[in-house]
């Protein structure tokens, strides 16, 4: 009897562990797989094709900049699609900024399946596209939202940019996973680690981090740890009552616009 008392919970624990391990990408990536409707695209934007280093052709939305204005390369979070960020594109476009809303593989009707290496490749394809448009260096603003913040950090560590904006950032997905699953060795089981802390010191551009004090998805302590590891110049914008997905209600976009105005114009 004692053997079964020990064995049953152990078997259940191992079964849960196995499921989390095998299906971790389904838990991490939550795409809207359908292509966005053309009517959802802001007026003045256009569909563009981004060709990745591994041969995928990805749909993205591009709003060209006004004369001499920067282009914001927007790397969204793990859920939804670029259609869910159309309002943000409109906000920056109304200021004269260019915006490239990057859509990942496996999202928004795009081919492929998301992975850490894949999202980095998708971001590099976006920068290559802008290189072809003559947009580079200080005219580039990398904006990473949640999961996209780690992609933005990695890209910013690889090349010259004008500014880096990180919304709800974290040190690594491994650390966040361990927070959410404290009773399993989650940090050791993660395939796609998105270790922003390992690359942030290589960034050579002004950094703005934006965080909500009531964020239960990525608690503020993860953003603070990344901020501490980041080089100067850096700023932090903090809304004590904001959660993970409602930062715009507290003035986030105005804070970003002010930062870009200072750094890139």
GIZI-V927338 format. One record per residue. N is the residue number from 0. PHI is phi in whole degrees, 0 to 359 (999 if undefined). NEAR is the number of other ideal C-beta (glycine too) atoms within 8 Angstrom. Layout:
BEGIN
((N | PHI | NEAR) (N | PHI | NEAR))
END
This chain:
BEGIN
((0 | 999 | 4) (1 | 299 | 5) (2 | 300 | 6) (3 | 291 | 7) (4 | 299 | 8) (5 | 278 | 8) (6 | 291 | 8) (7 | 297 | 8) (8 | 299 | 8) (9 | 294 | 8) (10 | 297 | 8) (11 | 297 | 8) (12 | 297 | 8) (13 | 294 | 8) (14 | 295 | 8) (15 | 297 | 9) (16 | 300 | 10) (17 | 297 | 8) (18 | 297 | 8) (19 | 297 | 13) (20 | 291 | 8) (21 | 288 | 6) (22 | 249 | 8) (23 | 296 | 12) (24 | 289 | 11) (25 | 291 | 6) (26 | 278 | 6) (27 | 277 | 10) (28 | 257 | 8) (29 | 234 | 6) (30 | 282 | 12) (31 | 274 | 10) (32 | 279 | 7) (33 | 286 | 7) (34 | 293 | 6) (35 | 293 | 12) (36 | 288 | 6) (37 | 305 | 6) (38 | 294 | 4) (39 | 281 | 7) (40 | 283 | 10) (41 | 301 | 10) (42 | 299 | 3) (43 | 99 | 5) (44 | 274 | 12) (45 | 217 | 7) (46 | 283 | 9) (47 | 228 | 10) (48 | 252 | 8) (49 | 252 | 14) (50 | 259 | 9) (51 | 273 | 14) (52 | 294 | 6) (53 | 256 | 6) (54 | 90 | 5) (55 | 274 | 12) (56 | 247 | 8) (57 | 248 | 16) (58 | 283 | 13) (59 | 216 | 15) (60 | 250 | 18) (61 | 229 | 13) (62 | 245 | 14) (63 | 299 | 5) (64 | 278 | 13) (65 | 290 | 7) (66 | 304 | 4) (67 | 75 | 5) (68 | 276 | 11) (69 | 284 | 15) (70 | 243 | 14) (71 | 267 | 13) (72 | 269 | 16) (73 | 263 | 14) (74 | 247 | 14) (75 | 279 | 14) (76 | 281 | 9) (77 | 280 | 7) (78 | 245 | 7) (79 | 77 | 11) (80 | 201 | 12) (81 | 296 | 14) (82 | 300 | 11) (83 | 283 | 9) (84 | 246 | 12) (85 | 300 | 13) (86 | 298 | 6) (87 | 291 | 11) (88 | 299 | 15) (89 | 298 | 9) (90 | 302 | 10) (91 | 287 | 13) (92 | 297 | 14) (93 | 296 | 6) (94 | 272 | 7) (95 | 96 | 7) (96 | 287 | 14) (97 | 279 | 14) (98 | 219 | 15) (99 | 245 | 16) (100 | 276 | 14) (101 | 276 | 15) (102 | 256 | 13) (103 | 278 | 14) (104 | 299 | 14) (105 | 81 | 12) (106 | 245 | 14) (107 | 55 | 15) (108 | 83 | 8) (109 | 281 | 12) (110 | 287 | 7) (111 | 88 | 8) (112 | 235 | 7) (113 | 291 | 12) (114 | 201 | 9) (115 | 300 | 9) (116 | 298 | 6) (117 | 295 | 15) (118 | 292 | 15) (119 | 297 | 11) (120 | 297 | 12) (121 | 295 | 17) (122 | 295 | 15) (123 | 294 | 12) (124 | 297 | 13) (125 | 296 | 13) (126 | 292 | 12) (127 | 295 | 10) (128 | 300 | 13) (129 | 291 | 13) (130 | 304 | 9) (131 | 292 | 6) (132 | 272 | 7) (133 | 79 | 5) (134 | 252 | 10) (135 | 202 | 8) (136 | 60 | 7) (137 | 291 | 8) (138 | 275 | 11) (139 | 262 | 15) (140 | 242 | 16) (141 | 266 | 13) (142 | 242 | 13) (143 | 247 | 16) (144 | 257 | 13) (145 | 53 | 14) (146 | 305 | 12) (147 | 297 | 14) (148 | 296 | 16) (149 | 292 | 15) (150 | 295 | 15) (151 | 298 | 17) (152 | 298 | 16) (153 | 299 | 12) (154 | 293 | 15) (155 | 295 | 12) (156 | 286 | 9) (157 | 262 | 7) (158 | 204 | 6) (159 | 285 | 8) (160 | 221 | 13) (161 | 273 | 12) (162 | 196 | 15) (163 | 232 | 15) (164 | 243 | 16) (165 | 234 | 15) (166 | 260 | 12) (167 | 52 | 17) (168 | 280 | 16) (169 | 210 | 15) (170 | 285 | 11) (171 | 199 | 13) (172 | 294 | 14) (173 | 300 | 12) (174 | 292 | 11) (175 | 293 | 12) (176 | 298 | 12) (177 | 295 | 10) (178 | 296 | 9) (179 | 281 | 7) (180 | 234 | 9) (181 | 290 | 7) (182 | 263 | 3) (183 | 228 | 9) (184 | 282 | 5) (185 | 301 | 13) (186 | 299 | 9) (187 | 272 | 6) (188 | 261 | 11) (189 | 286 | 11) (190 | 278 | 7) (191 | 262 | 10) (192 | 271 | 9) (193 | 43 | 11) (194 | 275 | 11) (195 | 296 | 15) (196 | 296 | 10) (197 | 286 | 6) (198 | 241 | 11) (199 | 298 | 14) (200 | 293 | 7) (201 | 275 | 7) (202 | 287 | 13) (203 | 239 | 5) (204 | 205 | 11) (205 | 301 | 11) (206 | 238 | 15) (207 | 240 | 15) (208 | 248 | 14) (209 | 235 | 15) (210 | 216 | 14) (211 | 258 | 16) (212 | 289 | 10) (213 | 256 | 8) (214 | 289 | 13) (215 | 262 | 6) (216 | 277 | 8) (217 | 234 | 11) (218 | 306 | 7) (219 | 302 | 10) (220 | 297 | 6) (221 | 290 | 14) (222 | 294 | 15) (223 | 297 | 9) (224 | 295 | 10) (225 | 292 | 16) (226 | 300 | 10) (227 | 298 | 6) (228 | 277 | 9) (229 | 280 | 12) (230 | 280 | 8) (231 | 284 | 4) (232 | 281 | 5) (233 | 210 | 11) (234 | 223 | 9) (235 | 230 | 10) (236 | 242 | 10) (237 | 230 | 9) (238 | 246 | 13) (239 | 300 | 7) (240 | 262 | 7) (241 | 276 | 13) (242 | 261 | 10) (243 | 277 | 11) (244 | 243 | 5) (245 | 236 | 9) (246 | 297 | 14) (247 | 296 | 8) (248 | 293 | 6) (249 | 254 | 10) (250 | 99 | 8) (251 | 303 | 13) (252 | 295 | 10) (253 | 295 | 7) (254 | 296 | 11) (255 | 295 | 12) (256 | 299 | 11) (257 | 297 | 8) (258 | 296 | 13) (259 | 295 | 15) (260 | 303 | 8) (261 | 287 | 6) (262 | 271 | 11) (263 | 236 | 10) (264 | 233 | 8))
END
